Amino acid sequence: MRQVFVISALMLTPFALAAQQSITPQVMAELQKSYENTLTDKALRNAVSANSLSALVLNRDNTAVHDTYFSVEVPYTGISDQKSSGRCWLFTGTNVLRAKAMEKYNVKNFFFSQIYLFFYDQLEKSNLFLQCVIDTRTKPIDDQMVRWLFQNPLSDGGTYTGVADLVTKYGLVPQDVMSETYNSDNTSEISSVLKRKLREFGIVLREKAEAGANQKTLEQLKIEQLKTIYRMLVLAYGEPVSQFTWAPKDANGKTIGTPKTYTPLEFYREICGEEDLNADYVMLMNDPTRPYNQVFEIDCDRHLYDGHNWLYVNLPIADVKQAAIASLKDSAAMYFSCDVAKCLNRKTGILDLNNYDYGSLFGTTFGMDKRQRILTFDSGSSHAMTLVAVDLDADGHPIKWKVQNSWGASNGQQGHLIMTDDWFCEYMFRLVVNRKYCSPEILNILKQKPTRLPAWDPMFAEEE
């Protein structure tokens, strides 16, 4: 009887009678009739059509001055600025390392050169693309892997794994040894030109392979192609230093101690000692679309051909928080990535689920959970920052978190963003921590054979 009643109710609904696969005149009439055009609707239409949505939906009940006290905070000074580039991953990675440098040299203001590492990042990614074209030369051009390669020959985005591989191979230099250029601060134009040239080189390699060239011949041709890429990079960014003389400076710019001559790798080793940026660190992920307590690896999505693929442990959010708190309590900042644009009040620098109320404005609800947002491409990690603080309640539970951003000191809370713990749960995705802050259970999970995921999976776009 209950089923019969439901069907009868639907049959009596005018819209159901007019339902069609396409928007027919009858369906259009139903849609038009659904908009009542009341006085309230008219007022809303006038407001919405003439103003920014974010200004209209700003929740005035949530605009009180936020508490900026944090019970656990990593000491540091200075804010970096990636400007109009997608290098947040590189700024974040070197910001984590610069805390070590400031402590070692007893200085309050120190930055690494991002352009030095970025030069090699772009060169290595170019080699990765061209070599992968050679490796896939027998596959058809419409093969999914080949298509992905030509769609993504180069990017200025990246991940912590790229930072670790680049620093380990090429070392570090201070910011004043190799300064930024216009094109490193504004990467889109030169990146577009480089991608075009790489795609051209990739097609040449495939055509030579089809004509019978063997792998050795193709790899020799690739080296000639890379000479062109190297020259383009030098013109845009300058040639990286191979040796430099440097000494730390105090807040007034006065040199402290005796200047010393370094290679970039010697400088890196002096700061980081025996620490292995790959083996000693682990990436933790909170992705509810995949099983927890499992290890995953992302195929062919790395910065160096001879580098490391992404490797991460997927964990419940509570386990990620536990590791983060342990790291912060030991004054160790972390590489952190999230969906930064969601619920961000740029003026205040606050990330809060209650910042904006789109539902009240449009008379509807937005009810997807984290898993549903990921599955429908509504959310994913987009930006990397440095996690530096947490505020804990009397029971040790997090109330709010703070990150050091790379959008300049005038952005947000003097260059920082503050997020509520609820926001952290919904829009935080990746965290890189030293293994010593991971529980024995997490370390045991890492012994698993990783599940391999494809490079084109939308959850693994590079952070910008």
Summary of the structure (lengths in Angstrom):
residues: 464
radius of gyration: 25.9
end to end distance: 57.0
largest distance: 91.5
contacts: 1392
relative contact order: 0.15
helix: 44%
strand: 16%
